[in-house]
Amino acid sequence: MNTNNATSTSLKYCLLVGIALMSAGLIFSEYDFGDRIMWAGLILLLGSPFVGVIVTCVHLMKEKDRKWVNVSIVLIAVIIAGIILSVIR
């Protein structure tokens, strides 16, 4: 599987699972745990681009494309720094 297909597949699965979780949360919204399921789906949908970057980085490492591995590592670091800074505030 090449890098583009792997990234596309990971994004599709994150999207499908996120939508399924949000749908299940709506179905179970009358119960106490419905909101938690919807939040899990929302977090998964928001985190799916991060998963896509990680999958891309792993495949680029397998292809030994150092330039783009470095770019993806910097992107991962920026995303993590943004998450940390948003939690601190």
Secondary structure as UniProt FT lines:
FT   HELIX           3..27
FT   TURN            28..30
FT   TURN            32..33
FT   HELIX           34..63
FT   HELIX           66..88
//
